[in-house]
């Protein structure tokens, strides 16, 4: 743009003065639903662990590896996608 100056927008001020709308509440509701469903897999694993152990004839300590792997995956994903999200 030679000779013209681009229109500058203060994004902070724009967001501060904007009211919350239906889109914001829908986004919040979807995020809550995703977190709820994501937590169900750990809850179902806790409930199903005794039956799984009986079905495979495994010792109780074997489920420790299963639960540890799940939490390690959450940790690793948080680190990797946190870094990617910041970029």
Number of C-alpha atoms within 10 A of each C-alpha: 5 4 5 6 7 7 5 6 8 7 8 8 9 9 10 8 8 8 8 9 8 9 9 11 11 11 11 12 12 12 12 12 12 12 11 11 12 11 11 12 12 14 11 10 14 12 11 11 16 14 10 14 15 11 9 8 9 12 11 12 9 11 17 11 9 13 15 11 12 14 12 12 12 11 11 12 12 13 12 10 11 11 10 9 9 6 6
